[in-house]
Amino acid sequence: MFLTCEACAGREDRGVSCRWCMETNQCLPSKYMCHPWRTVLHEVNCPAKILPTTYNDTFNRLEVAHYIHAANRVSVSVPVGGPMSCLMQMSGNIEVIHELLVPTSVDQKSIGIVIGVNHDYRHIFIAFRSTNNMRQLLVQWLIFGMGWMEDFPLGGQMTAVFVRNYKDILNFGFDKAVEDAVGRFPSYSFLMTGHSLGGAMTTVFSLHVALRYPAKQVRLYAWSGPRSGDETFVKMLKEHVFEQYRIVRDGDFVPDFPLRISQTLPAAHHNTFEIYYPKHMTTDNYRICDQAETESCLKGSWWKTMFSHIFMFDMNFFNSQFMDYCE
């Protein structure tokens, strides 16, 4: 008999697939013995016994948001200095080291990345741009709808568009750019962030960076991203990324994709910790969810709207290829 969720969920016992029931705190052999919303089939979705205490709403709202705005200005149509115009909205000592505009093979478009440093917080920030054109959006949703997964080079499987983007970004020289930043500021930690597509790609690359620099702390602030990798990938994130937060707003439909219609079918899986905000996102009105996938947070919100994806923290994160300077 398995006495904990971690020991029970997903284990095989005499040919029976075990699942943990959160209603009774028991390991059960059948899905019919517990409410499906209260059943855990995978270890990565076991409720956390201790919730993190390091999440900082003010830091996320006043610092991380500007990193995301800066990444959204890495585009062929944005004037030189576009990313820095966003970072100048902050009062800290900020420096941009690299802007990478990476051609993407899967949609024949691009993804933007900004690498910089915040000397006040002593971290190297790496921010990924969100989708900024209709073709890129349609290709992503087509792949989501197909349920197309591919082997991820670091382990497990992942939604194909993110695997292809990962390889394109590495081939473009991402590692060399990060090495340059680390060489200049060897004592600084990492902060990874992005919104929407950027939220998924920063989740992917947080593991990449953590594995390349195991002595450094990697903090992940992923906003409104879709699911990226499977349970193996999520488990690796938990093992190697120092701190991870997934920030979502009530009513946002993008994190529901690619669809996860069953716990038993191969599919992408969210990572912890979900920081769930009600629709108005006023200061400190958030909830830290104890499961990566749970109907008691965003997954259980039945009404969906594009505005919940675009407007966060009273700021507009709609991204267009015709963006200009931050004002």
Disulfide bonds with the S-S distance in Angstrom:
Cys5-Cys46 2.06
Cys8-Cys27 2.09
Cys21-Cys34 2.14
Cys86-Cys326 1.91
Cys289-Cys297 1.94
